[in-house]
Amino acid sequence: MSASPNERLDEVRAELRAVAERLGDLAYEELRRAVEAGEARRPELERQLTRARHAVERALAVLGDADCGDMPTP
């Protein structure tokens, strides 16, 4: 028996939530590395990772995910 469209969409939402979390973790690690290295500015990689996480969270909001974080809808 194959999954219904709603079940498949729930799976995609779960995958997107996992990707958003991983991107957030990577951004945090990069920011922490920069602080430990004494850098005065936010690293470009951290900015890119944060933008990517926000894009995934916006996609979750479009798909109607209730757990898409604290991002405002576009």
N, C-alpha and C positions, 0 to 999 in steps of 0.2 A: 504494500500500500504506500503510495507516494504522499509526501507532505502537501498540505493545502497551501495556497498562496499566502495566507496569513501566517502559517507556521514558518514558511520560507522567509517571509519578511521579518518575522521575529528573530530568525537566525542571523539575517543580515544586520539587524539592529544590534544584536549581541556582538557581532564581529566589529561593527563600527565603534561601539562603546569600548571594546578591548583595544582597538587601534588608538582611539583618543586617549585612553589611559597610558598606553605605551609611549605615545608622543609627549604627553605631559611628563612622564617619568624621565624621558630623554632630555627634555628641556630643562627640568630641574637639575639633572646631573651636570649638564653643560653650564648652567648658571653657577652651580656649586664649584665646579672646576675653575671657572673664571674668578670667583671670589677667592678661592684658595691660592690662585696664581697672582692675586693682587691686581687684577684688571679693574679699571675704573668704569668701564662701560659694559653694557649688556652685549654679549657676543652675538654676532650675526647668526650663527647656527641656532642659538636659543630663540632668537626672534623668528626664524624660519619654522622651527619646530612648533612654536606657539601659534603661529599663523595657520599651520597645517592642522593642529589640534582644533583650533576654532572652526576651521572649514569642515572638519568631520562633525563637530558638534552642531554646526548649522545644518548639515545633511541629516543628522538625527532629528533635529527640530522639524525639518520638512517632512520627514517620515512619521512624525507624530510621536516621538519617543519622549516619555515623561521623565526619563533619567538623563537628559542630555546635558546636564551641568547648569552652570549659572550664566550661560551666554544669553544675551538678549536676542530675540529673533530678528533676522535681517529686515 
